[in-house]
Amino acid sequence: MLLPDDALAELWTLYNQSGIRPEWALPMLYLESGFNPSLQNRAGAPYYGLAQDFGPYLQRHGIAPADYLAMPASEQLAQIVVPRLAGMVKAYGPLRSATRVYQANYLPATVTRSPSLASVIAWRGSPEYRDNAILDVTQDGAITVSDLAWWMAKEAAEPEVAAATARAYALRPKETPANTVYGMDFVDPLWWLLAPSAAAAYAV
């Protein structure tokens, strides 16, 4: 699914308010929803829309989930996603990579206590792991920041994400994209992107 130009413009609003660049937000949005603003959580959990926002959170902001799902992507971004992510930057510090942006969207409280790619953010047996076990690339019982980086690399390579990034930068031709997956948060371990087998070797 393609994001319209007005939604891409909202990503620059996000950048202006938080320092989160479009290429750091787009892989997270694609993993969460495939850029489909009308998507409800596939497992039936109360998460909705472009960034899979929590139903009670929407209701606290005066928006019923059904109404949220009827909003276009640009409106979801403007009303909920952009202010929420900008608020996370104020609460937890800069989010300067797709990996950290996804981590903040998934388990925000872990951002300040996971300094490295090797940091574990969810262990097998916890609800956070159980509901997202697919994120454990090596299936070793721990979801690490590196696992999130692997998924962000995978999503960033999707044609829809690459096209959305190019179109976002066409709106601001004087801007230059940064490293998507690791940004300014981590040193880029290029070998991690080779294949899931490389991730398995790393875990051993």
C-alpha positions as CSV (number, residue, x, y, z in Angstrom):
1,M,0.0,0.0,0.0
2,L,1.3,3.5,-0.9
3,L,1.3,6.5,1.5
4,P,-0.1,9.6,-0.1
5,D,1.9,12.8,-0.3
6,D,0.0,14.5,2.6
7,A,1.0,11.6,4.8
8,L,4.6,11.9,3.8
9,A,4.4,15.7,4.6
10,E,3.3,14.8,8.1
11,L,6.6,12.8,8.5
12,W,8.4,16.1,8.0
13,T,6.2,17.5,10.7
14,L,7.5,14.7,12.9
15,Y,11.0,15.5,12.0
16,N,10.5,19.2,12.8
17,Q,9.0,18.3,16.2
18,S,11.2,15.4,17.3
19,G,14.3,15.0,15.0
20,I,12.9,11.6,13.8
21,R,13.7,11.5,10.1
22,P,11.2,9.9,7.6
23,E,13.5,7.0,6.9
24,W,13.5,6.2,10.6
25,A,9.7,6.2,10.9
26,L,8.7,4.5,7.6
27,P,10.1,0.9,8.3
28,M,8.3,0.9,11.6
29,L,5.0,2.0,10.1
30,Y,5.3,-0.6,7.3
31,L,6.0,-3.4,9.8
32,E,3.1,-2.4,11.9
33,S,0.5,-1.9,9.2
34,G,1.9,-2.2,5.7
35,F,1.0,1.5,5.5
36,N,-2.7,0.5,5.8
37,P,-4.5,3.0,8.1
38,S,-7.6,0.9,8.3
39,L,-5.8,-2.2,9.7
40,Q,-6.9,-3.6,13.0
41,N,-4.5,-6.0,14.9
42,R,-4.5,-9.3,13.0
43,A,-4.6,-11.3,16.3
44,G,-7.6,-9.3,17.5
45,A,-5.7,-7.3,20.1
46,P,-6.9,-3.6,20.6
47,Y,-4.3,-2.0,18.3
48,Y,-5.3,0.0,15.4
49,G,-4.2,1.9,12.3
50,L,-0.9,3.0,10.7
51,A,1.2,2.6,13.8
52,Q,-1.0,0.1,15.6
53,D,-2.0,2.5,18.4
54,F,-3.6,1.2,21.6
55,G,-7.3,1.5,21.7
56,P,-7.5,2.9,25.3
57,Y,-4.8,5.5,24.3
58,L,-7.0,6.6,21.3
59,Q,-10.0,6.8,23.6
60,R,-8.1,9.0,26.1
61,H,-7.6,11.4,23.2
62,G,-11.3,11.4,22.3
63,I,-11.1,9.0,19.3
64,A,-13.1,5.8,19.1
65,P,-11.1,3.0,17.4
66,A,-13.7,2.6,14.7
67,D,-13.4,6.3,13.9
68,Y,-9.6,6.1,13.9
69,L,-9.7,3.3,11.4
70,A,-11.8,5.5,9.1
71,M,-9.2,8.3,9.1
72,P,-6.7,8.7,6.3
73,A,-3.0,8.1,7.0
74,S,-2.3,11.8,7.2
75,E,-4.9,12.4,9.8
76,Q,-3.8,9.5,12.0
77,L,-0.2,10.8,11.8
78,A,-1.2,14.4,12.6
79,Q,-3.6,13.6,15.5
80,I,-1.9,10.6,17.1
81,V,1.3,9.2,15.7
82,V,3.4,12.4,15.4
83,P,2.5,13.8,18.8
84,R,3.0,10.4,20.5
85,L,6.4,9.9,19.0
86,A,7.4,13.4,19.6
87,G,6.3,12.9,23.2
88,M,8.5,9.8,23.5
89,V,11.6,11.8,22.4
90,K,10.9,14.3,25.2
91,A,10.4,11.4,27.7
92,Y,13.2,9.0,26.7
93,G,15.6,11.1,24.6
94,P,16.5,11.2,20.9
95,L,15.3,8.4,18.6
96,R,17.8,8.6,15.8
97,S,17.4,5.3,14.0
98,A,14.6,3.1,12.7
99,T,15.7,0.5,15.3
100,R,15.1,2.9,18.2
101,V,11.8,4.3,16.7
102,Y,10.5,0.8,16.4
103,Q,11.6,0.0,19.9
104,A,9.8,3.1,21.2
105,N,6.7,2.0,19.4
106,Y,6.9,-1.5,20.7
107,L,8.3,-1.2,24.3
108,P,9.0,2.4,25.0
109,A,10.1,1.9,28.6
110,T,13.0,-0.2,27.4
111,V,14.7,2.6,25.4
112,T,16.6,4.0,28.3
113,R,17.8,0.7,29.7
114,S,19.0,-1.0,26.5
115,P,22.2,0.8,25.5
116,S,23.6,-1.6,22.9
117,L,22.4,-3.9,20.1
118,A,23.0,-6.9,22.4
119,S,20.6,-5.6,25.0
120,V,17.6,-7.8,25.8
121,I,14.3,-6.1,25.8
122,A,11.9,-9.1,26.3
123,W,12.5,-12.6,27.5
124,R,10.5,-15.8,26.7
125,G,7.7,-16.2,29.2
126,S,6.8,-12.5,29.4
127,P,3.7,-11.1,27.7
128,E,5.8,-8.8,25.6
129,Y,7.7,-11.8,24.2
130,R,4.7,-14.1,23.9
131,D,2.7,-11.6,21.8
132,N,5.7,-10.8,19.6
133,A,7.7,-14.0,19.5
134,I,8.2,-13.6,15.7
135,L,10.6,-10.7,16.5
136,D,13.1,-13.2,18.0
137,V,15.1,-13.7,14.9
138,T,17.2,-16.6,16.2
139,Q,14.4,-18.0,18.4
140,D,16.7,-18.2,21.4
141,G,14.2,-16.9,23.9
142,A,15.2,-13.3,24.0
143,I,14.2,-10.3,21.8
144,T,17.2,-8.0,21.6
145,V,17.7,-4.6,20.1
146,S,19.6,-6.4,17.3
147,D,16.5,-8.4,16.5
148,L,14.6,-5.2,16.0
149,A,17.4,-3.9,13.8
150,W,17.2,-7.0,11.6
151,W,13.5,-6.5,11.2
152,M,14.0,-2.8,10.4
153,A,16.5,-3.7,7.7
154,K,14.1,-6.2,6.2
155,E,11.3,-3.6,6.1
156,A,13.5,-0.8,4.8
157,A,14.3,-3.0,1.8
158,E,10.7,-3.4,0.9
159,P,9.8,-1.6,-2.4
160,E,7.0,0.3,-0.7
161,V,9.3,1.7,2.0
162,A,12.0,2.6,-0.4
163,A,9.5,4.4,-2.7
164,A,8.0,6.2,0.3
165,T,11.4,7.3,1.4
166,A,12.3,8.6,-2.0
167,R,9.0,10.5,-2.3
168,A,9.4,12.0,1.1
169,Y,12.8,13.4,0.2
170,A,11.4,14.7,-3.1
171,L,9.3,17.0,-0.9
172,R,12.5,18.3,0.7
173,P,15.2,18.0,-1.9
174,K,17.8,19.8,0.2
175,E,17.7,17.1,2.9
176,T,19.9,14.0,2.7
177,P,18.8,10.7,4.1
178,A,20.8,9.2,7.0
179,N,21.5,5.5,7.7
180,T,18.1,4.0,8.1
181,V,18.5,1.0,10.5
182,Y,21.3,2.3,12.8
183,G,21.1,6.0,12.2
184,M,23.1,7.9,14.7
185,D,22.2,5.5,17.6
186,F,24.6,2.6,16.8
187,V,27.7,1.7,14.8
188,D,26.5,-0.1,11.7
189,P,27.5,-3.8,11.9
190,L,27.1,-4.5,8.2
191,W,27.6,-8.3,8.6
192,W,24.3,-8.4,10.6
193,L,22.3,-7.6,7.5
194,L,23.7,-10.5,5.4
195,A,21.1,-13.1,6.4
196,P,19.2,-14.7,9.2
197,S,22.0,-17.3,9.3
198,A,24.4,-14.6,10.2
199,A,22.1,-13.6,13.1
200,A,22.1,-17.3,14.3
201,A,25.9,-17.4,14.2
202,Y,26.1,-14.2,16.2
203,A,23.8,-15.6,18.9
204,V,26.0,-18.7,19.2
